[in-house]
Amino acid sequence: MTQARQSGLLELLSDTWNVEILANAGYQGLSNQTRGQVVTPPRKRRGKYLDDVQFLMAYHDAARHAHAARRRPVEHGIAHLKNWRALARHHGRRDHLPEIVTAIAGLLSDQQTA
């Protein structure tokens, strides 16, 4: 969260509408600061006065599973990109990196359709 704040992500999101960022549980505090644009999995309800613990646990598990299912394609795409040696050992100029990422994404797309 510190990196997101220091990089100016909060200011960028305050100027932008209709943007949704799916984040993991480490970014739970950003949802309140960004008008709900950062979506995180729900927190577990704790306390000894919970009436229907089984229902709450089932709801919590279903909500976390739904959130993870929405994040899964992006995480898999990032994992595929990291498998390419050009990205894993990139020591060149960073301004050439977008062309490399575009080329690798095209190769992956062609590979999966073949």
C-alpha positions as CSV (number, residue, x, y, z in Angstrom):
1,M,0.0,0.0,0.0
2,T,2.9,2.3,0.7
3,Q,4.2,1.9,-2.8
4,A,0.7,2.6,-4.3
5,R,0.5,5.8,-2.3
6,Q,4.1,6.9,-3.1
7,S,3.7,6.2,-6.8
8,G,0.7,8.5,-7.1
9,L,-1.9,5.8,-7.7
10,L,-4.4,7.4,-5.3
11,E,-4.2,10.8,-7.1
12,L,-4.5,9.1,-10.5
13,L,-7.6,7.2,-9.4
14,S,-9.2,10.3,-7.8
15,D,-9.1,12.0,-11.3
16,T,-10.4,8.9,-13.1
17,W,-13.9,7.4,-13.2
18,N,-15.2,3.9,-14.2
19,V,-11.9,2.2,-13.4
20,E,-11.8,-1.0,-11.4
21,I,-8.6,-2.5,-10.0
22,L,-8.8,-6.0,-8.7
23,A,-6.3,-6.3,-5.9
24,N,-5.3,-8.9,-3.3
25,A,-6.0,-8.8,0.4
26,G,-2.9,-6.7,1.0
27,Y,-4.6,-3.6,-0.5
28,Q,-7.8,-3.7,1.6
29,G,-7.4,-0.2,2.9
30,L,-7.3,1.4,-0.6
31,S,-10.9,0.6,-1.4
32,N,-12.1,3.3,1.1
33,Q,-9.6,5.8,-0.2
34,T,-10.5,5.4,-3.9
35,R,-14.3,5.4,-3.8
36,G,-14.4,1.7,-4.3
37,Q,-12.3,1.6,-7.4
38,V,-9.8,-0.8,-5.8
39,V,-11.7,-4.1,-5.2
40,T,-10.3,-6.5,-2.7
41,P,-11.7,-9.7,-1.2
42,P,-13.9,-9.3,1.8
43,R,-12.5,-9.5,5.3
44,K,-13.6,-12.2,7.6
45,R,-16.1,-11.2,10.2
46,R,-14.8,-11.9,13.6
47,G,-16.4,-11.8,17.0
48,K,-18.1,-14.0,19.6
49,Y,-21.6,-12.5,18.9
50,L,-22.0,-13.7,15.4
51,D,-25.4,-15.4,15.1
52,D,-25.0,-17.7,12.1
53,V,-21.3,-18.5,11.8
54,Q,-21.8,-21.2,9.2
55,F,-23.7,-18.8,6.8
56,L,-21.1,-16.1,7.2
57,M,-18.3,-18.5,6.6
58,A,-20.0,-19.9,3.4
59,Y,-20.7,-16.3,2.2
60,H,-17.1,-15.3,2.9
61,D,-15.7,-18.3,1.1
62,A,-18.0,-17.8,-1.9
63,A,-17.1,-14.1,-2.1
64,R,-13.3,-14.7,-2.0
65,H,-13.7,-17.5,-4.6
66,A,-15.6,-15.1,-6.9
67,H,-12.9,-12.4,-6.5
68,A,-10.1,-14.9,-7.2
69,A,-11.9,-16.1,-10.3
70,R,-12.0,-12.6,-11.7
71,R,-8.3,-12.1,-11.0
72,R,-7.2,-15.5,-12.3
73,P,-6.9,-14.6,-16.0
74,V,-4.7,-11.6,-15.3
75,E,-2.5,-13.6,-13.0
76,H,-2.1,-16.3,-15.5
77,G,-1.2,-13.8,-18.2
78,I,1.5,-12.2,-16.0
79,A,2.8,-15.7,-15.2
80,H,3.0,-16.6,-18.9
81,L,4.9,-13.3,-19.6
82,K,7.4,-14.0,-16.9
83,N,8.3,-17.4,-18.5
84,W,9.8,-15.6,-21.5
85,R,13.5,-15.1,-21.1
86,A,13.4,-11.6,-22.7
87,L,11.4,-10.4,-19.7
88,A,13.0,-12.5,-17.0
89,R,16.5,-11.2,-17.8
90,H,15.8,-7.8,-19.4
91,H,18.8,-5.7,-18.9
92,G,18.2,-3.3,-21.8
93,R,16.6,0.1,-22.0
94,R,13.3,0.3,-20.3
95,D,11.8,2.4,-23.0
96,H,12.1,-0.6,-25.4
97,L,10.2,-2.9,-23.0
98,P,6.7,-2.1,-24.2
99,E,7.6,-3.4,-27.7
100,I,9.0,-6.6,-26.2
101,V,5.8,-7.1,-24.1
102,T,3.6,-6.5,-27.2
103,A,5.7,-9.0,-29.2
104,I,5.6,-11.7,-26.5
105,A,1.8,-11.2,-26.0
106,G,1.3,-11.6,-29.7
107,L,3.4,-14.8,-29.7
108,L,1.5,-16.2,-26.8
109,S,-1.8,-15.4,-28.5
110,D,-0.7,-17.1,-31.7
111,Q,0.6,-20.1,-29.7
112,Q,-2.6,-20.6,-27.9
113,T,-4.8,-20.4,-31.0
114,A,-2.6,-22.9,-32.9
